[in-house]
């Protein structure tokens, strides 16, 4: 095989316009567009690569022939791709198993990463070599298939040119979803995944790292357009919002680039998703770095995420941490050695003598540690070779074409090769290669993270993968790496809170409002909080419902304290009773009917003990007993005091001449008074218990966070009638005792009754507002306190003076002293 090395690896390439002049005998090209590399063979395939990444367009004013398009910026990476195609063809030609006895040839052209130049390359491949062609510009195309192009915009143009000739084209780097339309691009195949999968993967990545507020920058071509539309489609319903959408001009314009950069600088979105080619990104990133903007988290598309141009240390402060989806990495045996055999005749950039090795001058060119696009080129060449091999080994009478015929080995048409491409399935480096009905390959991406290497340069670290062949939701696999920069308009709302959208701002901008008490949210970014069931309440964090605290006055600290006070009061009363029984014959005890004093002490003991019935979990019996026992014992006590008050008043008024009142207030009459007054309260309680008795009640209204177990009084009227009757008896005692307060004698018991009733009434008048306003178990505690306070008030006011005389001043325990005859 003869090899003609025609490519000049110079800093620029002059490309003139191409046209033809038809004569009767031949077609003549007015200007040539020669390939970079060419090799003869039995079957020729074309290759189009962006060996330069920028171009200068001629001045077109339609008054004279335009000057040539100048391609600038030599791309060593694309040059490596072209060399990979050459290597694959040479391997196939040397193989005894694949296409034996047949040779592949190639024609490789430069597209300068521009659709117009790619168009000229496609036409040049169809025209063939040389400037003069006979056969009246007719005859079969010498081209069987094309490997290309890199950019989707270029591939669209090239595919449309090849389509009338039914020449199949396999792209190694064009991922635009638009190219999957078989009606528009029926001969297009690719060994890179469709962008529909990439945008799906990007949406999952943004959600995975909770990047809810992002900007999007894209190139001015179909690749960028369709990728943006696909991303917006995938982001619907995910909570991720796009802050802005900007477009880098196809013909780079610095002023427009600076406008885009200013939008990025001023936006609150600190994550930027970029769908652009390396050629567009290179000048853009240089202008971006010139503005000294940092803190941007870049999310890169496969078109530039593994661009070796950005691996130098100067890029790290601005691009460090970039994450994106790279083409699947593969292995190409012998590629590194093959690349080192290239030694151009003309100078590289920077100038050289022509004898330097590319290893030193272009490390990007020699970077074969993780071939990705080059591996796609390698697969594409082998895909054509395997399809051609299958075509040539077709069994006569069992072919896929008309009348089960096979293709002629000496006259293979491109459309015949396409049939075998569509049915192709083979393995290379352990990976299966095939195409679906859209010409797409199996979707698979490596997740690439840009990190600082040991030498300060940028390294592309594989941190995960996206396998589109897996079940939905399981495609994305990441080895967890913390990303330092987070871009959100608002931080995610943690469980226990909900999102509240800010008026006049995008849906992604919201405040996190804690869930109201009794409501929870157990997910991040909850739209609303869920109310807990009736018997449950939210925990302190608002993340789960827990059973409500059941509250009642139990034997806790407060309950024990009230219990001790009640027992002490009862014991103290019993002690006083014992003292009175022991000194029952003394004048201080016998004065004004000692029997009444004993009744009062017994009823006071019951008053202290009935307070214990208010402590503990309410039951049906305890609810009925606590209120009725309290009311009856206090009525008995006040009735006894009323009887004593009447006796005191009668005893002093009976001394007046003609007054015979004492015969109506003897011991028998006093018992009748006490019984009658107590009986009224008993009848009220009986009616209460029969009509609407107290009952245990689960109160969830007063304190929603608790279940308060309390005794409902049943009938409010009956409850306040009971208290009102006790108050009536107390007021009557107070009035009568007040009238007798100035009667003669050293021991006027009416004074002490007056004071005791004053305390009693003050306690129960204070009880009413405290009872109504106290929450939960404190309501019961207030009632117990009123019982104990009033009981202690009666005990001390009525019996402390007598106990003082009995125990400490026995010399005053005489009738004469009590009547005031002896001091």
C-alpha positions in Angstrom: 0.0 0.0 0.0 1.4 3.3 -1.0 1.0 6.2 1.4 1.1 9.8 0.5 1.8 12.1 3.4 0.4 15.4 2.3 -0.6 17.0 5.5 1.3 20.1 6.7 1.2 20.5 10.5 1.6 24.2 10.3 0.1 26.9 12.3 -2.4 27.7 9.5 -3.8 26.1 6.4 -5.0 28.0 3.3 -8.1 26.6 1.8 -9.4 28.0 -1.4 -13.0 27.8 -2.8 -13.8 24.7 -4.8 -15.9 24.6 -7.9 -15.9 22.7 -11.2 -16.0 23.5 -14.9 -17.8 21.0 -17.1 -16.6 20.2 -20.6 -17.4 17.5 -23.1 -14.5 15.3 -22.0 -13.8 16.1 -18.3 -14.7 17.9 -15.1 -12.0 20.3 -13.9 -11.7 21.6 -10.3 -11.1 25.4 -10.3 -9.2 25.0 -7.0 -8.2 22.0 -5.0 -8.9 20.9 -1.5 -6.4 18.1 -0.8 -6.7 15.6 2.0 -4.3 15.7 5.0 -3.6 11.9 4.7 -4.5 9.5 1.8 -3.8 5.9 1.2 -5.0 3.7 -1.7 -6.9 0.5 -1.2 -9.6 -1.8 -2.6 -12.2 0.0 -0.5 -11.8 3.6 0.4 -13.3 5.2 3.5 -13.2 8.9 4.4 -12.2 10.6 7.6 -13.0 14.2 8.7 -11.3 15.6 11.8 -11.0 19.1 13.3 -7.2 19.3 13.0 -7.6 23.1 13.6 -10.0 24.5 16.1 -10.5 28.1 14.7 -10.8 29.8 11.4 -10.7 33.3 9.8 -13.5 33.8 7.4 -12.9 35.8 4.2 -14.4 39.1 3.5 -17.4 38.5 1.3 -18.9 41.5 -0.4 -19.8 39.7 -3.7 -17.7 42.1 -5.8 -14.7 39.9 -6.2 -13.6 36.4 -5.6 -13.3 35.8 -1.8 -9.9 35.0 -0.3 -9.2 31.6 1.2 -10.5 30.5 4.6 -7.6 30.4 7.1 -7.6 27.6 9.7 -5.8 28.5 12.9 -5.0 26.8 16.1 -3.5 23.3 15.6 -5.3 20.7 17.7 -3.0 17.9 18.7 -5.8 15.9 20.1 -7.7 15.8 16.8 -4.5 15.0 15.1 -4.2 12.0 17.4 -7.7 10.9 16.4 -6.7 11.0 12.7 -3.6 8.9 13.5 -5.8 6.5 15.3 -7.8 6.0 12.2 -4.7 5.3 10.2 -3.5 2.8 12.9 -6.8 1.0 12.7 -6.7 0.7 8.9 -3.2 -0.6 9.0 -4.1 -3.2 11.7 -7.0 -4.4 9.6 -4.9 -4.5 6.4 -2.4 -6.7 8.3 -5.0 -9.0 9.8 -5.5 -12.5 8.4 -8.9 -12.8 9.9 -10.6 -9.5 9.1 -10.9 -8.7 5.4 -8.2 -11.1 4.2 -7.0 -10.4 0.7 -8.5 -7.0 0.7 -7.0 -3.6 1.5 -8.7 -0.6 3.0 -7.7 2.9 1.9 -8.6 6.3 3.3 -8.8 10.0 2.7 -8.5 12.2 5.8 -9.6 15.8 5.7 -9.5 18.8 8.1 -12.9 20.5 8.9 -11.3 23.2 11.1 -14.2 22.6 13.5 -16.5 24.6 11.1 -19.5 23.4 9.1 -18.5 25.2 5.9 -15.1 23.7 5.9 -16.6 20.3 6.7 -18.9 20.7 3.8 -15.9 21.3 1.4 -14.1 18.3 2.9 -17.2 16.1 2.2 -17.4 17.3 -1.4 -13.6 16.8 -1.9 -14.0 13.2 -0.7 -16.7 12.6 -3.2 -14.8 14.3 -6.0 -11.7 12.1 -5.5 -8.1 13.1 -5.9 -6.8 15.2 -8.8 -8.2 18.1 -10.6 -9.3 16.5 -13.8 -12.0 13.8 -14.1 -13.3 12.1 -17.2 -16.5 10.2 -17.8 -18.5 13.5 -17.8 -18.5 13.7 -14.0 -20.4 10.4 -13.9 -19.8 7.0 -12.4 -20.0 5.4 -9.0 -18.6 7.2 -6.0 -15.1 6.1 -5.0 -16.1 6.5 -1.3 -17.6 3.6 0.6 -18.2 5.2 4.1 -17.1 8.2 6.2 -15.7 8.4 9.7 -16.8 11.8 11.0 -17.5 14.4 12.1 -16.6 15.7 15.6 -19.1 18.5 16.0 -22.8 17.9 15.5 -23.2 21.0 13.4 -20.5 19.7 11.0 -22.0 16.2 11.0 -25.4 17.5 10.0 -23.9 19.3 7.0 -21.8 16.3 6.0 -24.6 13.8 6.5 -26.9 15.8 4.3 -24.3 15.9 1.5 -23.7 12.2 1.7 -27.3 11.2 2.0 -28.2 11.4 -1.8 -25.3 9.0 -2.5 -26.5 6.7 0.4 -23.0 6.8 1.9 -23.1 5.7 5.5 -21.4 7.9 8.0 -20.2 6.9 11.5 -19.6 9.8 13.9 -17.1 9.5 16.8 -18.1 12.7 18.6 -21.5 14.1 17.4 -24.0 13.5 20.1 -26.9 15.8 19.2 -30.2 14.1 19.7 -31.4 15.6 16.4 -29.2 13.2 14.5 -31.3 10.3 15.7 -34.0 11.3 13.3 -33.9 8.6 10.7 -36.1 10.5 8.3 -33.7 13.4 8.1 -30.4 11.4 8.5 -31.0 7.9 7.2 -27.4 7.1 6.7 -26.0 8.4 10.0 -24.5 6.2 12.7 -22.5 7.0 15.7 -20.4 5.2 18.4 -21.0 8.0 20.9 -24.3 8.0 23.0 -27.2 10.2 22.0 -27.4 13.4 24.0 -30.8 12.4 25.3 -29.0 10.1 27.7 -26.4 12.8 28.6 -29.1 15.4 29.6 -30.9 12.7 31.6 -27.6 11.9 33.4 -26.9 15.6 34.0 -30.4 16.1 35.5 -29.8 13.2 37.9 -26.4 14.7 38.8 -27.8 18.1 39.6 -30.5 16.6 41.8 -28.0 14.2 43.4 -25.8 17.1 44.6 -28.8 19.3 45.3 -27.8 22.0 42.8 -31.2 23.7 42.4 -30.2 27.0 40.8 -28.0 26.7 37.7 -27.0 28.6 34.6 -26.7 27.2 31.1 -24.2 28.2 28.5 -24.3 26.6 25.0 -22.8 26.8 21.6 -24.7 28.4 18.7 -25.4 25.1 16.9 -27.8 22.2 16.9 -25.8 20.3 19.4 -26.2 23.1 22.0 -29.8 23.9 21.0 -31.1 20.3 21.3 -29.0 19.6 24.5 -30.5 22.6 26.2 -34.1 21.6 25.2 -33.4 18.1 26.4 -32.0 19.3 29.7 -35.0 21.6 30.3 -37.3 18.7 29.6 -35.5 16.4 32.0 -35.5 19.1 34.8 -39.2 19.5 34.9 -40.6 18.4 38.2 -37.1 17.9 39.8 -37.0 21.3 41.6 -33.9 22.4 39.6 -34.4 25.8 38.0 -32.4 27.5 35.3 -31.3 31.0 36.2 -30.2 32.0 32.7 -29.5 30.7 29.2 -26.6 32.1 27.2 -25.2 31.3 23.8 -21.6 31.5 22.6 -21.6 32.7 19.0 -20.5 30.2 16.4 -18.0 32.8 15.1 -16.4 33.8 18.3 -17.1 37.4 19.4 -15.2 38.7 22.4 -17.7 41.4 23.2 -20.6 39.0 23.3 -18.5 36.6 25.3 -17.8 39.3 27.9 -21.5 40.0 28.1 -22.1 36.3 28.9 -19.3 36.4 31.5 -20.9 39.4 33.2 -24.2 37.5 33.4 -22.4 34.7 35.1 -20.6 37.0 37.5 -23.8 38.8 38.6 -26.0 35.8 38.9 -26.6 34.0 42.2 -26.4 30.7 40.4 -22.9 29.3 41.0 -23.3 26.2 39.0 -22.9 26.5 35.2 -23.9 23.7 32.8 -22.1 24.0 29.4 -23.0 22.4 26.1 -20.2 23.5 23.8 -17.3 22.2 21.7 -13.7 22.6 22.8 -13.0 25.0 20.0 -15.6 27.5 21.2 -14.7 27.0 24.9 -11.0 27.7 24.5 -11.3 31.5 23.7 -14.3 31.8 26.0 -12.4 30.4 29.0 -9.4 32.6 28.3 -11.7 35.7 28.4 -13.4 34.2 31.5 -10.1 33.8 33.3 -9.0 37.3 32.3 -12.0 38.6 34.3 -10.6 36.7 37.4 -13.9 35.1 38.2 -13.8 32.1 40.6 -16.2 30.1 42.6 -18.1 28.6 39.6 -18.9 24.9 39.6 -18.7 23.8 36.0 -20.8 20.9 34.7 -19.3 19.9 31.4 -20.8 18.0 28.5 -18.8 15.2 26.8 -17.7 17.6 24.1 -15.1 19.3 26.4 -14.9 17.4 29.7 -11.8 15.6 28.6 -10.2 18.4 26.6 -6.5 18.1 27.1 -6.0 21.9 26.3 -7.4 22.7 29.8 -5.0 20.4 31.8 -2.3 23.1 32.5 -2.0 24.5 35.9 -3.2 28.0 34.9 -6.7 26.6 34.5 -7.1 25.0 37.9 -8.1 28.1 40.0 -11.0 28.6 37.5 -12.0 25.1 36.4 -10.9 23.0 39.3 -13.7 20.7 40.5 -15.4 20.6 37.1 -17.6 17.6 36.8 -19.1 16.1 33.6 -19.8 13.1 31.5 -17.1 11.7 29.4 -17.1 9.2 26.6 -16.4 5.7 27.6 -12.7 5.0 28.0 -11.1 2.1 26.1 -7.8 0.6 25.2 -6.0 0.8 21.9 -2.9 -1.5 21.9 0.1 0.0 20.1 -1.3 3.5 19.8 1.4 5.2 21.8 4.2 3.6 19.8 2.4 4.4 16.5 2.0 8.1 17.5 5.8 8.4 18.1 6.6 7.4 14.5 5.1 10.7 13.2 7.8 13.3 12.4 6.4 16.2 10.3 8.5 17.8 7.6 7.2 21.3 8.5 7.4 23.2 11.8 4.9 22.7 14.5 3.7 25.3 16.9 5.9 26.5 18.4 8.6 26.5 15.7 10.9 23.5 15.6 13.6 22.0 13.5 11.5 19.1 12.4 13.5 16.5 14.4 11.9 17.0 17.8 9.6 14.2 19.2 6.0 14.9 19.6 6.2 13.6 23.2 8.1 16.7 24.2 6.3 19.3 22.0 2.6 18.1 22.4 1.9 16.1 25.5 -1.9 16.3 24.6 -1.1 14.5 21.4 0.8 11.8 23.2 -1.8 11.4 26.0 -2.9 7.8 25.4 -3.5 6.8 29.0 -7.3 7.0 28.7 -8.3 7.3 25.1 -12.0 8.2 24.7 -12.7 9.9 21.4 -9.7 8.1 19.8 -11.2 4.9 21.0 -14.5 5.9 19.3 -12.6 6.4 16.1 -11.0 3.0 16.5 -14.4 1.4 17.0 -15.9 3.2 14.0 -13.1 1.9 11.7 -13.5 -1.6 13.0 -17.3 -1.3 12.6 -16.9 -0.6 8.9 -14.3 -3.4 8.6 -16.6 -6.0 10.2 -19.6 -4.9 8.2 -17.6 -5.1 5.0 -16.2 -8.4 6.0 -19.7 -9.7 6.6 -20.8 -8.3 3.2 -17.9 -10.0 1.4 -18.6 -13.3 3.1 -22.2 -13.4 2.1 -23.4 -16.9 1.1 -24.8 -17.0 -2.4 -28.6 -17.5 -2.4 -28.8 -16.4 1.3 -28.1 -12.7 0.9 -30.2 -9.8 2.3 -30.9 -8.1 -1.0 -33.3 -8.7 -3.9 -33.9 -12.3 -4.6 -31.7 -13.2 -1.6 -28.7 -11.9 -3.5 -25.4 -10.8 -2.2 -23.3 -7.7 -3.1 -20.5 -8.1 -5.7 -17.1 -7.8 -4.2 -15.9 -5.8 -7.1 -18.8 -3.4 -7.1 -19.8 -2.7 -3.5 -22.3 0.1 -3.1 -22.4 2.2 0.0 -26.1 1.5 0.7 -25.3 -2.2 0.7 -22.6 -1.6 3.4 -25.2 0.4 5.4 -27.4 -2.7 5.6 -24.7 -4.7 7.2 -23.8 -1.8 9.5 -27.4 -1.8 10.8 -27.2 -5.5 11.6 -23.7 -5.3 13.0 -22.7 -6.8 16.4 -19.1 -7.5 17.4 -16.8 -7.1 20.4 -13.8 -5.0 20.8 -11.7 -4.7 24.0 -14.5 -6.6 25.8 -17.2 -4.1 24.7 -20.1 -5.0 22.5 -20.6 -2.7 19.5 -23.9 -2.4 17.7 -26.4 0.1 16.5 -30.1 0.5 17.2 -32.7 1.5 14.6 -31.7 5.2 15.0 -28.1 4.4 14.4 -27.2 5.0 18.1 -24.9 2.9 20.2 -25.2 1.7 23.8 -25.4 4.7 26.1 -22.5 4.7 28.6 -20.6 7.6 30.2 -17.7 7.9 32.6 -18.2 10.6 35.2 -15.1 12.8 35.1 -14.0 15.2 37.9 -11.2 17.7 37.4 -8.7 17.6 40.3 -5.3 19.0 40.9 -2.5 16.6 40.1 0.8 16.1 41.9 2.5 18.5 39.6 -0.1 21.2 39.9 -1.7 20.4 36.5 -5.3 19.2 36.0 -6.1 15.6 36.1 -9.3 13.9 34.9 -10.4 11.5 37.6 -13.0 8.9 36.9 -15.5 9.1 39.8 -18.4 7.1 38.5 -20.5 6.1 35.5 -23.8 6.4 33.9 -25.1 3.2 32.2 -28.2 3.8 30.2 -28.8 0.1 29.8 -29.7 -0.3 33.5 -33.1 0.1 35.0 -34.5 3.6 35.5 -33.1 5.2 38.7 -30.1 2.9 38.8 -28.2 4.3 35.9 -26.1 6.8 37.9 -23.3 5.3 40.0 -21.0 7.8 41.8 -18.0 7.2 44.1 -19.0 9.9 46.6 -16.8 12.9 46.3 -17.7 16.1 48.2 -18.2 19.1 45.9 -17.2 22.2 47.7 -19.2 24.7 45.7 -23.0 24.5 45.9 -25.2 26.7 43.7 -28.7 27.4 45.0 -30.9 30.4 45.2 -32.1 29.0 48.4 -30.6 26.2 50.4 -32.7 23.0 50.5 -35.3 22.8 53.2 -34.4 20.1 55.7 -36.9 17.7 57.0 -39.1 19.5 59.6 -39.7 22.5 57.4 -41.5 23.3 54.1 -40.8 25.6 51.2 -42.5 29.0 51.0 -42.0 30.6 47.6 -40.9 34.2 47.6 -43.3 36.5 45.9 -42.0 37.9 42.6 -39.0 35.5 42.5 -38.5 32.2 40.6 -39.9 29.0 42.0 -36.4 27.9 43.0 -36.1 30.9 45.4 -38.0 30.1 48.6 -37.8 30.4 52.3 -37.7 27.4 54.6 -40.5 27.7 57.1 -40.5 25.3 60.1 -43.6 23.1 60.3 -46.3 24.2 62.6 -46.6 22.3 65.9 -48.5 19.1 65.2 -47.3 18.9 61.6 -44.2 17.2 60.1 -42.2 16.8 57.0 -39.8 13.9 56.7 -38.4 14.7 53.3 -36.0 17.3 52.0 -37.7 20.2 50.2 -41.2 19.3 51.2 -43.9 21.5 49.7 -46.2 21.2 52.7 -46.3 19.7 56.1 -48.4 16.8 57.1 -50.7 17.0 60.1 -50.2 14.3 62.7 -53.1 12.0 63.8 -55.3 13.0 66.7 -53.4 11.1 69.3 -49.9 12.0 68.0 -47.8 15.1 68.0 -44.7 16.3 66.1 -41.3 15.8 67.7 -39.0 18.7 68.4 -37.5 18.6 64.9 -40.8 18.3 63.2 -39.7 15.2 61.3 -42.0 12.5 62.8 -45.2 12.0 64.7 -44.8 10.6 68.2 -47.6 9.6 70.7 -48.8 12.6 72.6 -47.8 12.9 76.2 -50.6 11.8 78.5 -50.8 14.3 81.3 -52.6 14.1 84.6 -51.7 14.9 88.2 -49.8 11.8 89.1 -47.4 10.9 91.8 -44.7 13.1 90.3 -42.9 15.9 92.2 -46.0 18.1 92.4 -48.3 15.2 93.2 -46.1 13.9 95.9 -45.8 17.4 97.4 -49.5 17.9 97.5 -50.0 14.4 98.9 -47.5 15.1 101.8 -49.2 18.4 102.6 -52.7 16.7 102.7 -51.5 13.9 104.9 -49.7 16.3 107.2 -52.8 18.4 107.4 -54.9 15.3 108.2 -52.4 14.2 110.9 -52.2 17.6 112.4 -56.0 17.8 112.6 -56.1 14.3 114.2 -53.5 15.5 116.7 -55.6 18.5 117.6 -58.6 16.2 118.0 -56.5 14.0 120.3 -55.6 17.0 122.4 -59.2 18.1 122.7 -60.3 14.6 123.7 -57.6 14.5 126.3 -58.7 17.9 127.7 -62.4 17.6 127.0 -63.3 18.5 130.6 -61.5 21.8 130.6 -63.4 25.1 130.2 -61.6 26.0 126.9 -62.9 22.8 125.3 -66.3 22.8 126.9 -67.1 26.4 126.0 -69.7 26.8 123.3 -70.4 23.1 122.9 -67.4 20.8 122.6 -69.4 18.4 120.4 -69.3 20.9 117.6 -65.6 21.3 117.9 -65.2 17.5 117.5 -67.5 17.5 114.4 -65.4 20.4 112.9 -62.1 18.5 113.5 -63.5 15.3 112.0 -64.9 17.1 109.0 -61.6 19.0 108.5 -59.8 15.6 108.6 -62.0 14.4 105.8 -61.4 17.7 103.9 -57.7 17.1 104.0 -58.1 13.4 102.9 -60.5 14.2 100.1 -57.7 16.1 98.4 -55.9 12.8 97.8 -58.8 11.7 95.6 -57.7 14.4 93.1 -54.3 12.8 92.6 -53.8 10.0 90.1 -55.3 8.9 86.8 -58.9 9.9 86.6 -61.5 7.0 86.5 -65.2 7.0 86.5 -65.4 6.4 90.2 -62.7 8.8 91.2 -64.3 11.6 89.2 -67.6 11.2 90.9 -66.2 10.7 94.3 -63.7 13.6 94.3 -66.2 16.3 93.6 -69.0 14.9 95.8 -66.8 14.1 98.7 -65.1 17.5 98.6 -68.5 19.3 98.5 -70.2 17.2 101.2 -67.2 17.3 103.7 -66.8 21.1 103.3 -70.5 21.6 103.7 -70.4 19.5 106.9 -67.5 21.6 108.2 -69.0 25.0 107.4 -72.4 23.8 108.8 -70.7 22.9 112.1 -69.0 26.3 112.1 -72.3 28.0 111.4 -73.8 26.1 114.3 -71.0 27.2 116.6 -71.4 30.8 115.5 -75.1 30.7 116.3 -74.3 29.3 119.7 -71.7 31.9 120.5 -74.1 34.7 119.4 -76.9 33.2 121.4 -74.8 32.6 124.5 -74.0 36.2 124.9 -77.4 37.6 124.0 -79.1 35.2 126.4 -77.7 37.0 129.4 -80.0 39.9 128.7 -83.2 40.0 130.8 -86.2 38.4 129.1 -84.1 36.7 126.4 -84.9 33.0 126.2 -83.1 32.2 122.9 -80.8 29.4 124.3 -83.7 27.0 124.6 -83.9 27.1 120.8 -80.2 26.4 120.3 -79.6 23.4 122.5 -77.4 20.4 121.4 -80.4 18.8 119.7 -81.2 21.9 117.7 -77.6 22.3 116.7 -77.5 18.8 115.3 -80.6 19.5 113.3 -79.0 22.6 111.9 -75.8 20.8 110.9 -77.8 17.9 109.4 -80.1 20.1 107.5 -77.4 22.3 106.0 -75.4 19.2 105.0 -78.4 17.4 103.6 -79.0 20.2 101.1 -75.5 19.7 99.7 -76.1 15.9 99.6 -79.3 16.4 97.6 -77.5 18.7 95.2 -74.8 16.1 94.7 -77.3 13.3 94.3 -79.1 15.3 91.6 -75.8 16.0 89.9 -74.8 12.3 89.9 -78.1 11.3 88.4 -78.4 14.0 85.8 -74.9 14.5 84.5 -72.2 13.0 86.7 -68.5 13.9 86.4 -66.5 11.5 84.1 -62.9 11.0 82.9 -62.2 13.1 79.7 -59.3 13.1 77.2 -58.8 16.8 76.7 -56.9 17.5 73.4 -58.1 21.0 72.8 -56.5 23.1 75.6 -53.0 21.9 74.8 -52.8 20.3 71.4 -49.4 18.8 72.1 -50.7 16.8 75.1 -53.6 14.5 76.0 -54.8 15.9 79.4 -56.6 13.2 81.4 -59.1 15.1 83.6 -62.4 14.8 85.2 -65.1 16.7 83.3 -67.6 18.0 85.8 -70.5 16.8 83.6 -72.9 19.6 84.5 -71.4 23.0 84.9 -74.5 24.2 86.6 -74.3 21.5 89.2 -70.6 22.1 89.8 -71.1 25.9 90.4 -74.2 25.2 92.5 -72.1 23.0 94.8 -69.4 25.7 95.2 -72.1 28.4 95.5 -73.8 26.6 98.3 -70.5 26.2 100.2 -69.9 29.9 99.6 -73.4 30.8 100.9 -72.7 28.9 104.1 -69.3 30.6 104.5 -70.8 34.1 103.9 -73.6 33.4 106.5 -71.0 32.3 109.0 -68.9 35.4 108.3 -71.8 37.8 108.8 -73.0 36.3 112.1 -69.4 36.0 113.4 -68.8 39.6 112.4 -71.9 40.7 114.4 -70.6 38.9 117.5 -67.0 40.1 117.3 -67.3 42.8 120.0 -69.1 40.7 122.6 -67.4 40.7 126.1 -65.0 38.1 127.3 -61.3 37.3 127.2 -61.9 34.5 124.7 -64.4 35.6 122.2 -64.6 32.7 119.7 -66.5 34.9 117.2 -63.4 36.8 116.4 -61.6 33.7 115.3 -64.6 32.4 113.3 -64.7 35.8 111.5 -61.0 35.6 110.6 -61.3 32.0 109.5 -64.3 32.7 107.3 -62.4 35.7 105.8 -59.5 33.5 104.8 -61.8 30.8 103.6 -63.7 33.2 101.3 -60.5 34.8 100.1 -59.1 31.4 99.1 -62.1 30.3 97.1 -62.7 33.7 95.5 -59.0 33.5 94.3 -59.6 30.0 93.2 -62.1 30.8 90.5 -59.8 32.8 88.1 -56.9 30.5 88.8 -58.9 27.4 88.1 -60.3 28.7 84.8 -56.8 29.9 83.5 -54.6 27.0 84.6 -53.6 24.5 81.9 -53.7 20.8 82.1 -52.9 19.1 85.4 -52.4 22.5 87.0 -56.1 22.9 87.0 -56.4 20.0 89.4 -53.5 21.3 91.4 -55.2 24.6 91.9 -58.3 22.9 93.2 -56.3 20.8 95.6 -54.4 23.9 96.8 -57.7 25.7 97.4 -58.9 22.7 99.5 -55.7 22.5 101.5 -55.3 26.2 102.0 -58.9 26.7 103.2 -58.6 23.6 105.4 -55.4 24.9 107.0 -57.0 28.3 107.4 -59.9 26.9 109.3 -57.7 24.6 111.4 -55.3 27.3 112.5 -57.8 30.1 113.0 -60.3 28.1 115.0 -58.0 25.8 117.0 -54.5 27.3 117.3 -55.6 29.8 120.0 -57.2 27.0 122.1 -54.3 24.7 121.7 -52.0 27.5 122.7 -53.9 27.9 126.0 -54.3 24.2 126.6 -50.7 23.3 126.0 -48.7 26.4 126.8 -51.0 28.5 129.1 -52.9 26.1 131.2 -53.4 28.7 134.0 -55.7 30.6 131.6 -57.9 27.5 131.0 -60.4 28.6 133.7 -64.0 29.7 133.5 -63.2 33.0 135.3 -60.5 33.9 132.8 -62.6 33.0 129.8 -65.5 35.2 131.2 -63.1 38.0 131.8 -63.6 38.1 135.6 -59.9 37.5 136.2 -57.0 38.7 134.3 
